Amino acid sequence: MSSQFARLYHAPVIFIGGLYLYATSLISARIPLWHDEIVSYYVARMDGPGAIIQGLMSKADNHPPLDYITRHYFLTLFGDSALAFRMPSILAMLAAAICLYVIVLRRASV
């Protein structure tokens, strides 16, 4: 009997993660880009990683290039939409929450 419960041990985390992905994707697809996102959007829509780095070096924005390059590839793969632009942030937040869950799971008991 306890082996059946052991298989369902992580089910709430999987359910909450799936609910998070569904809700944030739905909201992100409907809300237009904010002002600071529009600036990042135009940098991410440049021709490629080299153009993005050149744009950042000419003071287009002051953030590291990895975020813009990641967003560039998401926009290239999934189309030109607010959801595709916000997807790296959504997935990074989910990954951070899973990492936090694993750290707490190792430190504390059920």
MMTF fields as JSON, N, C-alpha, C and O atoms, coordinates in Angstrom:
{
  "mmtfVersion": "1.0.0",
  "mmtfProducer": "UNKNOWN",
  "numBonds": 439,
  "numAtoms": 440,
  "numGroups": 110,
  "numChains": 1,
  "numModels": 1,
  "chainsPerModel": [1],
  "groupsPerChain": [110],
  "chainIdList": ["A"],
  "bondAtomList": [4, 2, 8, 6, 12, 10, 16, 14, 20, 18, 24, 22, 28, 26, 32, 30, 36, 34, 40, 38, 44, 42, 48, 46, 52, 50, 56, 54, 60, 58, 64, 62, 68, 66, 72, 70, 76, 74, 80, 78, 84, 82, 88, 86, 92, 90, 96, 94, 100, 98, 104, 102, 108, 106, 112, 110, 116, 114, 120, 118, 124, 122, 128, 126, 132, 130, 136, 134, 140, 138, 144, 142, 148, 146, 152, 150, 156, 154, 160, 158, 164, 162, 168, 166, 172, 170, 176, 174, 180, 178, 184, 182, 188, 186, 192, 190, 196, 194, 200, 198, 204, 202, 208, 206, 212, 210, 216, 214, 220, 218, 224, 222, 228, 226, 232, 230, 236, 234, 240, 238, 244, 242, 248, 246, 252, 250, 256, 254, 260, 258, 264, 262, 268, 266, 272, 270, 276, 274, 280, 278, 284, 282, 288, 286, 292, 290, 296, 294, 300, 298, 304, 302, 308, 306, 312, 310, 316, 314, 320, 318, 324, 322, 328, 326, 332, 330, 336, 334, 340, 338, 344, 342, 348, 346, 352, 350, 356, 354, 360, 358, 364, 362, 368, 366, 372, 370, 376, 374, 380, 378, 384, 382, 388, 386, 392, 390, 396, 394, 400, 398, 404, 402, 408, 406, 412, 410, 416, 414, 420, 418, 424, 422, 428, 426, 432, 430, 436, 434],
  "bondOrderList": [1, 1, 1, 1, 1, 1, 1, 1, 1, 1, 1, 1, 1, 1, 1, 1, 1, 1, 1, 1, 1, 1, 1, 1, 1, 1, 1, 1, 1, 1, 1, 1, 1, 1, 1, 1, 1, 1, 1, 1, 1, 1, 1, 1, 1, 1, 1, 1, 1, 1, 1, 1, 1, 1, 1, 1, 1, 1, 1, 1, 1, 1, 1, 1, 1, 1, 1, 1, 1, 1, 1, 1, 1, 1, 1, 1, 1, 1, 1, 1, 1, 1, 1, 1, 1, 1, 1, 1, 1, 1, 1, 1, 1, 1, 1, 1, 1, 1, 1, 1, 1, 1, 1, 1, 1, 1, 1, 1, 1],
  "groupList": [{"groupName": "MET", "atomNameList": ["N", "CA", "C", "O"], "elementList": ["N", "C", "C", "O"], "formalChargeList": [0, 0, 0, 0], "bondAtomList": [1, 0, 2, 1, 3, 2], "bondOrderList": [1, 1, 2], "singleLetterCode": "M", "chemCompType": "L-PEPTIDE LINKING"}, {"groupName": "SER", "atomNameList": ["N", "CA", "C", "O"], "elementList": ["N", "C", "C", "O"], "formalChargeList": [0, 0, 0, 0], "bondAtomList": [1, 0, 2, 1, 3, 2], "bondOrderList": [1, 1, 2], "singleLetterCode": "S", "chemCompType": "L-PEPTIDE LINKING"}, {"groupName": "GLN", "atomNameList": ["N", "CA", "C", "O"], "elementList": ["N", "C", "C", "O"], "formalChargeList": [0, 0, 0, 0], "bondAtomList": [1, 0, 2, 1, 3, 2], "bondOrderList": [1, 1, 2], "singleLetterCode": "Q", "chemCompType": "L-PEPTIDE LINKING"}, {"groupName": "PHE", "atomNameList": ["N", "CA", "C", "O"], "elementList": ["N", "C", "C", "O"], "formalChargeList": [0, 0, 0, 0], "bondAtomList": [1, 0, 2, 1, 3, 2], "bondOrderList": [1, 1, 2], "singleLetterCode": "F", "chemCompType": "L-PEPTIDE LINKING"}, {"groupName": "ALA", "atomNameList": ["N", "CA", "C", "O"], "elementList": ["N", "C", "C", "O"], "formalChargeList": [0, 0, 0, 0], "bondAtomList": [1, 0, 2, 1, 3, 2], "bondOrderList": [1, 1, 2], "singleLetterCode": "A", "chemCompType": "L-PEPTIDE LINKING"}, {"groupName": "ARG", "atomNameList": ["N", "CA", "C", "O"], "elementList": ["N", "C", "C", "O"], "formalChargeList": [0, 0, 0, 0], "bondAtomList": [1, 0, 2, 1, 3, 2], "bondOrderList": [1, 1, 2], "singleLetterCode": "R", "chemCompType": "L-PEPTIDE LINKING"}, {"groupName": "LEU", "atomNameList": ["N", "CA", "C", "O"], "elementList": ["N", "C", "C", "O"], "formalChargeList": [0, 0, 0, 0], "bondAtomList": [1, 0, 2, 1, 3, 2], "bondOrderList": [1, 1, 2], "singleLetterCode": "L", "chemCompType": "L-PEPTIDE LINKING"}, {"groupName": "TYR", "atomNameList": ["N", "CA", "C", "O"], "elementList": ["N", "C", "C", "O"], "formalChargeList": [0, 0, 0, 0], "bondAtomList": [1, 0, 2, 1, 3, 2], "bondOrderList": [1, 1, 2], "singleLetterCode": "Y", "chemCompType": "L-PEPTIDE LINKING"}, {"groupName": "HIS", "atomNameList": ["N", "CA", "C", "O"], "elementList": ["N", "C", "C", "O"], "formalChargeList": [0, 0, 0, 0], "bondAtomList": [1, 0, 2, 1, 3, 2], "bondOrderList": [1, 1, 2], "singleLetterCode": "H", "chemCompType": "L-PEPTIDE LINKING"}, {"groupName": "PRO", "atomNameList": ["N", "CA", "C", "O"], "elementList": ["N", "C", "C", "O"], "formalChargeList": [0, 0, 0, 0], "bondAtomList": [1, 0, 2, 1, 3, 2], "bondOrderList": [1, 1, 2], "singleLetterCode": "P", "chemCompType": "L-PEPTIDE LINKING"}, {"groupName": "VAL", "atomNameList": ["N", "CA", "C", "O"], "elementList": ["N", "C", "C", "O"], "formalChargeList": [0, 0, 0, 0], "bondAtomList": [1, 0, 2, 1, 3, 2], "bondOrderList": [1, 1, 2], "singleLetterCode": "V", "chemCompType": "L-PEPTIDE LINKING"}, {"groupName": "ILE", "atomNameList": ["N", "CA", "C", "O"], "elementList": ["N", "C", "C", "O"], "formalChargeList": [0, 0, 0, 0], "bondAtomList": [1, 0, 2, 1, 3, 2], "bondOrderList": [1, 1, 2], "singleLetterCode": "I", "chemCompType": "L-PEPTIDE LINKING"}, {"groupName": "GLY", "atomNameList": ["N", "CA", "C", "O"], "elementList": ["N", "C", "C", "O"], "formalChargeList": [0, 0, 0, 0], "bondAtomList": [1, 0, 2, 1, 3, 2], "bondOrderList": [1, 1, 2], "singleLetterCode": "G", "chemCompType": "PEPTIDE LINKING"}, {"groupName": "THR", "atomNameList": ["N", "CA", "C", "O"], "elementList": ["N", "C", "C", "O"], "formalChargeList": [0, 0, 0, 0], "bondAtomList": [1, 0, 2, 1, 3, 2], "bondOrderList": [1, 1, 2], "singleLetterCode": "T", "chemCompType": "L-PEPTIDE LINKING"}, {"groupName": "TRP", "atomNameList": ["N", "CA", "C", "O"], "elementList": ["N", "C", "C", "O"], "formalChargeList": [0, 0, 0, 0], "bondAtomList": [1, 0, 2, 1, 3, 2], "bondOrderList": [1, 1, 2], "singleLetterCode": "W", "chemCompType": "L-PEPTIDE LINKING"}, {"groupName": "ASP", "atomNameList": ["N", "CA", "C", "O"], "elementList": ["N", "C", "C", "O"], "formalChargeList": [0, 0, 0, 0], "bondAtomList": [1, 0, 2, 1, 3, 2], "bondOrderList": [1, 1, 2], "singleLetterCode": "D", "chemCompType": "L-PEPTIDE LINKING"}, {"groupName": "GLU", "atomNameList": ["N", "CA", "C", "O"], "elementList": ["N", "C", "C", "O"], "formalChargeList": [0, 0, 0, 0], "bondAtomList": [1, 0, 2, 1, 3, 2], "bondOrderList": [1, 1, 2], "singleLetterCode": "E", "chemCompType": "L-PEPTIDE LINKING"}, {"groupName": "LYS", "atomNameList": ["N", "CA", "C", "O"], "elementList": ["N", "C", "C", "O"], "formalChargeList": [0, 0, 0, 0], "bondAtomList": [1, 0, 2, 1, 3, 2], "bondOrderList": [1, 1, 2], "singleLetterCode": "K", "chemCompType": "L-PEPTIDE LINKING"}, {"groupName": "ASN", "atomNameList": ["N", "CA", "C", "O"], "elementList": ["N", "C", "C", "O"], "formalChargeList": [0, 0, 0, 0], "bondAtomList": [1, 0, 2, 1, 3, 2], "bondOrderList": [1, 1, 2], "singleLetterCode": "N", "chemCompType": "L-PEPTIDE LINKING"}, {"groupName": "CYS", "atomNameList": ["N", "CA", "C", "O"], "elementList": ["N", "C", "C", "O"], "formalChargeList": [0, 0, 0, 0], "bondAtomList": [1, 0, 2, 1, 3, 2], "bondOrderList": [1, 1, 2], "singleLetterCode": "C", "chemCompType": "L-PEPTIDE LINKING"}],
  "groupTypeList": [0, 1, 1, 2, 3, 4, 5, 6, 7, 8, 4, 9, 10, 11, 3, 11, 12, 12, 6, 7, 6, 7, 4, 13, 1, 6, 11, 1, 4, 5, 11, 9, 6, 14, 8, 15, 16, 11, 10, 1, 7, 7, 10, 4, 5, 0, 15, 12, 9, 12, 4, 11, 11, 2, 12, 6, 0, 1, 17, 4, 15, 18, 8, 9, 9, 6, 15, 7, 11, 13, 5, 8, 7, 3, 6, 13, 6, 3, 12, 15, 1, 4, 6, 4, 3, 5, 0, 9, 1, 11, 6, 4, 0, 6, 4, 4, 4, 11, 19, 6, 7, 10, 11, 10, 6, 5, 5, 4, 1, 10],
  "groupIdList": [1, 2, 3, 4, 5, 6, 7, 8, 9, 10, 11, 12, 13, 14, 15, 16, 17, 18, 19, 20, 21, 22, 23, 24, 25, 26, 27, 28, 29, 30, 31, 32, 33, 34, 35, 36, 37, 38, 39, 40, 41, 42, 43, 44, 45, 46, 47, 48, 49, 50, 51, 52, 53, 54, 55, 56, 57, 58, 59, 60, 61, 62, 63, 64, 65, 66, 67, 68, 69, 70, 71, 72, 73, 74, 75, 76, 77, 78, 79, 80, 81, 82, 83, 84, 85, 86, 87, 88, 89, 90, 91, 92, 93, 94, 95, 96, 97, 98, 99, 100, 101, 102, 103, 104, 105, 106, 107, 108, 109, 110],
  "secStructList": [7, 2, 2, 2, 2, 2, 2, 6, 6, 6, 2, 2, 2, 2, 2, 2, 2, 2, 2, 2, 2, 2, 2, 2, 2, 2, 2, 2, 2, 2, 1, 7, 7, 7, 2, 2, 2, 2, 2, 2, 2, 2, 2, 2, 6, 1, 1, 1, 2, 2, 2, 2, 2, 2, 2, 2, 2, 6, 6, 1, 7, 7, 1, 7, 2, 2, 2, 2, 2, 2, 2, 2, 2, 2, 2, 2, 2, 2, 7, 1, 1, 2, 2, 2, 2, 2, 2, 2, 2, 2, 2, 2, 2, 2, 2, 2, 2, 2, 2, 2, 2, 2, 2, 2, 2, 2, 2, 1, 7, 7],
  "xCoordList": [0.816, 0.0, 0.857, 0.519, 1.954, 2.78, 3.535, 3.906, 3.764, 4.444, 3.554, 4.058, 2.235, 1.328, 1.411, 1.362, 1.536, 1.655, 3.019, 3.148, 4.039, 5.378, 5.408, 6.148, 4.619, 4.567, 3.87, 4.156, 2.97, 2.235, 2.885, 2.282, 4.096, 4.794, 4.984, 4.817, 5.329, 5.581, 4.389, 4.504, 3.275, 2.106, 1.617, 1.274, 1.57, 1.132, 2.057, 1.594, 3.344, 4.295, 4.094, 4.133, 3.883, 3.639, 2.336, 2.259, 1.312, 0.023, 0.151, -0.345, 0.804, 0.965, 1.841, 1.57, 2.88, 3.719, 2.944, 3.101, 2.123, 1.293, 0.256, -0.008, -0.328, -1.288, -0.61, -1.18, 0.613, 1.386, 1.653, 1.447, 2.108, 2.377, 1.116, 1.151, 0.02, -1.231, -1.689, -2.013, -1.717, -2.23, -1.334, -1.83, -0.031, 0.855, 0.895, 1.015, 0.797, 0.761, -0.511, -0.479, -1.611, -2.878, -2.853, -3.281, -2.363, -2.295, -1.289, -1.564, -0.126, 0.919, 0.505, 0.928, -0.31, -0.754, -1.765, -1.89, -2.483, -3.544, -3.099, -3.664, -2.099, -1.676, -0.625, 0.342, -0.794, 0.232, 1.531, 1.549, 2.603, 3.907, 3.917, 3.304, 4.617, 4.772, 5.922, 6.628, 6.11, 7.131, 8.533, 9.248, 8.938, 10.28, 10.423, 11.519, 9.337, 9.382, 9.505, 10.121, 8.935, 9.021, 10.464, 10.906, 11.198, 12.614, 13.38, 14.168, 13.152, 13.808, 13.376, 14.176, 12.117, 11.59, 12.341, 12.732, 12.539, 13.219, 14.68, 15.218, 15.317, 16.696, 16.714, 17.572, 15.776, 15.726, 15.359, 15.709, 14.669, 14.265, 15.355, 15.114, 16.536, 17.62, 18.0, 17.534, 18.84, 19.108, 19.724, 19.46, 20.511, 21.138, 21.931, 21.923, 22.621, 23.39, 24.45, 24.663, 25.102, 26.101, 25.489, 26.044, 24.345, 23.652, 23.131, 23.121, 22.701, 22.219, 23.362, 23.195, 24.51, 25.662, 26.108, 26.433, 26.127, 26.488, 25.484, 25.877, 24.208, 23.185, 23.329, 23.135, 23.669, 23.853, 25.112, 25.147, 26.131, 27.362, 27.162, 27.898, 26.169, 25.886, 24.829, 24.129, 24.725, 23.858, 22.369, 21.589, 21.955, 20.525, 19.843, 18.709, 20.532, 20.03, 21.225, 22.305, 21.058, 22.214, 22.146, 22.807, 21.376, 21.292, 22.238, 22.653, 22.585, 23.478, 22.849, 21.625, 23.676, 23.14, 22.473, 21.692, 22.746, 22.191, 20.661, 20.036, 20.057, 18.603, 18.04, 17.056, 18.65, 18.168, 18.372, 17.526, 19.491, 19.761, 18.759, 18.251, 18.478, 17.483, 16.107, 15.41, 15.722, 14.43, 14.404, 13.372, 15.541, 15.628, 15.306, 14.537, 15.897, 15.65, 14.224, 13.64, 13.654, 12.261, 11.331, 10.37, 11.608, 10.79, 10.95, 9.991, 12.155, 12.401, 11.676, 11.082, 11.73, 11.128, 9.605, 8.924, 9.067, 7.647, 6.824, 5.635, 7.431, 6.673, 6.767, 7.264, 6.28, 6.379, 5.15, 4.193, 5.191, 4.048, 4.54, 5.703, 3.634, 3.975, 4.275, 5.145, 3.569, 3.812, 5.202, 5.911, 5.601, 6.939, 8.013, 9.075, 7.749, 8.718, 8.851, 9.951, 7.76, 7.778, 8.083, 8.317, 8.087, 8.283, 9.608, 9.602, 10.747, 11.966, 11.828, 12.34, 11.156, 10.951, 10.012, 10.224, 8.982, 8.036, 8.744, 8.573, 9.528, 10.242, 11.334, 11.57, 12.002, 13.036, 12.417, 12.995, 11.256, 10.579, 10.144, 10.254, 9.656, 9.277, 10.497, 10.43, 11.602, 12.835, 13.335, 13.798, 13.25, 13.664, 12.774, 13.267, 11.472, 10.557, 10.83, 10.748, 11.148, 11.463, 12.774, 12.883, 13.759, 15.026, 14.804, 15.377, 13.986, 13.665, 12.957, 13.234, 12.052, 11.355, 12.341, 12.241, 13.286, 14.26, 15.159, 15.476, 15.568, 16.427, 15.684, 16.231, 14.444, 13.662, 13.355, 13.349, 13.103, 12.808, 14.002, 13.822, 15.21, 16.402, 16.691, 17.289, 16.276, 16.543, 15.467, 15.766, 14.233, 13.121, 12.422, 12.516, 11.725, 10.958, 9.592, 9.218, 8.867, 7.542, 6.63, 5.453],
  "yCoordList": [-1.2, 0.0, 1.26, 2.24, 1.242, 2.445, 2.699, 3.837, 1.644, 1.851, 2.63, 3.351, 2.481, 3.261, 4.74, 5.587, 5.057, 6.449, 7.018, 8.218, 6.164, 6.632, 7.103, 8.027, 6.48, 6.913, 8.263, 9.01, 8.57, 9.83, 10.923, 11.971, 10.685, 11.595, 12.984, 13.992, 13.036, 14.316, 14.799, 15.794, 14.128, 14.504, 15.93, 16.635, 16.383, 17.774, 18.8, 19.823, 18.527, 19.45, 19.463, 20.523, 18.308, 18.228, 18.93, 19.644, 18.73, 19.382, 20.905, 21.633, 21.383, 22.828, 23.413, 24.515, 22.697, 23.161, 23.253, 24.217, 22.275, 22.309, 23.417, 24.079, 23.612, 24.701, 26.055, 26.967, 26.188, 27.421, 27.689, 28.805, 26.673, 26.847, 27.235, 28.113, 26.586, 26.884, 28.313, 29.058, 28.694, 30.012, 31.136, 32.119, 30.995, 32.071, 32.159, 33.255, 31.044, 31.081, 31.752, 32.534, 31.444, 32.055, 33.563, 34.337, 33.973, 35.398, 36.107, 37.201, 35.495, 36.118, 36.297, 37.249, 35.399, 35.513, 36.642, 37.186, 36.999, 37.998, 39.417, 40.378, 39.559, 40.895, 41.43, 40.731, 42.652, 43.218, 43.498, 43.564, 43.657, 43.914, 45.262, 46.225, 45.318, 46.553, 47.344, 46.858, 48.56, 49.462, 48.854, 48.854, 48.338, 47.766, 46.498, 46.191, 45.765, 44.578, 44.961, 44.23, 46.082, 46.514, 46.826, 46.494, 47.461, 47.742, 46.43, 46.288, 45.479, 44.174, 43.431, 42.726, 43.587, 42.926, 43.387, 42.566, 44.69, 45.2, 44.768, 44.535, 44.661, 44.165, 42.678, 42.237, 41.904, 40.461, 40.166, 39.098, 41.07, 40.848, 41.207, 41.142, 41.58, 41.884, 40.622, 39.53, 40.768, 39.688, 38.433, 37.337, 38.542, 37.371, 37.759, 38.919, 36.784, 37.068, 38.158, 38.971, 38.181, 39.221, 40.607, 41.556, 40.718, 42.01, 42.429, 43.615, 41.456, 41.763, 42.306, 43.299, 41.657, 42.115, 43.492, 44.348, 43.714, 45.045, 46.096, 47.202, 45.771, 46.698, 47.027, 48.171, 46.018, 46.255, 47.075, 47.876, 46.873, 47.652, 49.112, 49.99, 49.369, 50.752, 51.362, 52.3, 50.818, 51.35, 51.216, 52.069, 50.174, 49.947, 49.574, 49.98, 48.808, 48.428, 48.001, 47.778, 47.884, 47.585, 46.214, 45.993, 45.306, 43.958, 43.022, 43.326, 41.884, 40.922, 40.338, 40.253, 39.939, 39.494, 38.12, 37.827, 37.271, 35.92, 35.933, 35.121, 36.832, 36.928, 37.288, 36.694, 38.246, 38.681, 37.6, 37.406, 36.909, 35.837, 34.693, 34.138, 34.346, 33.308, 33.717, 32.916, 34.952, 35.443, 35.481, 35.212, 35.815, 35.843, 34.464, 34.344, 33.429, 32.082, 31.615, 30.905, 31.993, 31.644, 32.335, 31.729, 33.6, 34.306, 33.69, 33.628, 33.238, 32.602, 31.254, 30.935, 30.466, 29.131, 29.155, 28.404, 30.006, 29.939, 31.095, 31.206, 31.939, 33.021, 34.321, 34.379, 35.333, 36.69, 37.002, 37.615, 36.568, 36.797, 37.148, 36.932, 37.689, 38.035, 36.776, 36.794, 35.689, 34.437, 33.898, 33.478, 33.902, 33.421, 34.305, 33.815, 35.592, 36.508, 36.274, 36.374, 35.967, 35.782, 34.349, 34.108, 33.398, 31.993, 31.703, 30.89, 32.318, 32.049, 32.428, 31.717, 33.52, 33.926, 32.967, 32.648, 32.512, 31.568, 30.257, 29.715, 29.754, 28.495, 28.644, 27.716, 29.79, 30.022, 30.064, 29.541, 30.679, 30.722, 29.329, 28.989, 28.53, 27.155, 26.345, 25.578, 26.504, 25.787, 26.204, 25.36, 27.488, 27.966, 27.379, 27.002, 27.299, 26.724, 25.236, 24.745, 24.517, 23.091, 22.907, 22.013, 23.744, 23.67, 23.94, 23.255, 24.924, 25.219, 24.043, 23.713, 23.412, 22.233, 21.108, 20.468, 20.867, 19.793, 20.108, 19.214, 21.357, 21.734, 21.548, 20.993, 22.008, 21.853, 20.378, 19.944, 19.61, 18.185, 17.443, 16.525, 17.834, 17.191, 17.614, 16.854, 18.809, 19.331, 18.983, 18.851, 18.836, 18.617, 17.312, 16.791, 16.804, 15.583, 15.945, 17.116, 14.937, 15.131, 15.694, 15.934],
  "zCoordList": [0.0, 0.0, 0.0, -0.664, 0.733, 0.813, -0.497, -0.784, -1.295, -2.578, -3.557, -4.418, -3.419, -4.256, -3.908, -4.799, -2.637, -2.22, -2.572, -2.818, -2.599, -2.963, -4.412, -4.751, -5.253, -6.654, -6.807, -7.743, -5.903, -5.963, -5.12, -4.887, -4.671, -3.766, -4.372, -3.685, -5.644, -6.31, -7.136, -7.851, -7.054, -7.855, -7.58, -8.529, -6.323, -6.12, -6.781, -7.284, -6.779, -7.403, -8.916, -9.541, -9.493, -10.935, -11.283, -12.284, -10.46, -10.708, -10.593, -11.452, -9.552, -9.363, -10.47, -10.948, -10.884, -11.993, -13.293, -14.042, -13.565, -14.764, -14.714, -15.717, -13.541, -13.37, -13.542, -14.142, -13.013, -13.186, -14.668, -15.143, -15.395, -16.827, -17.591, -18.453, -17.276, -17.974, -17.689, -18.614, -16.415, -16.039, -16.562, -17.113, -16.394, -16.85, -18.367, -18.914, -19.048, -20.51, -21.011, -21.961, -20.376, -20.762, -20.519, -21.374, -19.373, -19.053, -19.95, -20.443, -20.166, -20.976, -22.424, -23.079, -22.923, -24.306, -24.489, -25.586, -23.432, -23.551, -23.218, -23.74, -22.36, -21.925, -22.892, -23.192, -23.383, -24.271, -23.514, -22.285, -24.263, -23.66, -22.942, -23.403, -21.811, -21.064, -21.656, -22.54, -21.17, -21.732, -21.66, -22.662, -20.505, -20.396, -21.234, -21.702, -21.429, -22.278, -23.748, -24.524, -24.137, -25.533, -25.908, -27.008, -25.002, -25.256, -25.427, -26.362, -24.533, -24.636, -25.89, -26.507, -26.266, -27.461, -28.711, -29.54, -28.846, -30.036, -30.092, -31.174, -28.943, -28.936, -29.291, -30.055, -28.743, -29.017, -30.466, -30.969, -31.156, -32.541, -33.55, -34.756, -33.089, -34.02, -34.788, -34.461, -35.802, -36.757, -36.145, -36.639, -35.123, -34.53, -33.302, -32.893, -32.708, -31.494, -31.682, -30.783, -32.82, -33.069, -33.102, -32.547, -33.754, -33.821, -32.451, -32.121, -31.658, -30.314, -29.458, -28.75, -29.523, -28.738, -29.208, -28.386, -30.505, -31.026, -30.567, -30.194, -30.588, -30.13, -28.653, -28.241, -27.859, -26.428, -26.155, -25.221, -26.964, -26.781, -27.186, -26.736, -28.031, -28.417, -27.501, -27.88, -26.3, -25.235, -25.522, -25.098, -26.227, -26.447, -25.132, -24.875, -24.314, -23.003, -22.171, -22.718, -20.874, -20.02, -19.358, -18.343, -19.9, -19.349, -20.094, -21.212, -19.486, -20.142, -21.413, -21.516, -22.37, -23.663, -23.652, -24.557, -22.67, -22.689, -22.679, -23.362, -21.924, -21.88, -23.249, -23.69, -23.917, -25.226, -26.285, -27.158, -26.2, -27.168, -26.973, -27.947, -25.717, -25.438, -25.958, -26.581, -25.702, -26.194, -27.718, -28.334, -28.324, -29.791, -30.363, -31.317, -29.777, -30.293, -30.006, -30.824, -28.868, -28.601, -29.588, -30.062, -29.903, -30.89, -32.276, -33.046, -32.591, -33.886, -33.982, -35.012, -32.901, -32.922, -32.812, -33.51, -31.947, -31.629, -32.188, -31.89, -32.978, -33.599, -32.823, -31.698, -33.458, -32.929, -32.075, -32.546, -30.8, -29.917, -28.519, -28.177, -27.726, -26.342, -25.536, -24.666, -25.813, -25.104, -25.404, -24.489, -26.667, -27.029, -26.417, -26.035, -26.321, -25.719, -24.218, -23.674, -23.553, -22.094, -21.665, -20.481, -22.59, -22.236, -21.517, -20.594, -21.883, -21.102, -19.634, -18.77, -19.334, -17.941, -17.221, -16.051, -17.911, -17.306, -16.976, -15.884, -17.905, -17.674, -16.621, -15.846, -16.579, -15.567, -14.17, -13.218, -14.048, -12.752, -12.311, -11.133, -13.242, -12.918, -12.503, -11.543, -13.209, -12.852, -11.472, -10.704, -11.147, -9.825, -8.733, -7.67, -8.985, -7.998, -7.799, -6.673, -8.857, -8.736, -7.97, -7.132, -8.254, -7.509, -6.029, -5.181, -5.712, -4.317, -3.665, -2.511, -4.389, -3.875, -3.563, -2.516, -4.461, -4.253, -3.056, -2.271, -2.912, -1.778, -0.467, 0.485, -0.411, 0.822, 1.077, 2.229, 0.036, 0.194, 0.796, 1.596, 0.419, 0.968, 2.407, 3.169, 2.777, 4.119, 5.146, 6.333, 4.708, 5.629, 5.305, 4.194, 6.291, 6.054, 5.497, 5.435, 5.101, 4.546, 5.598, 5.33]
}
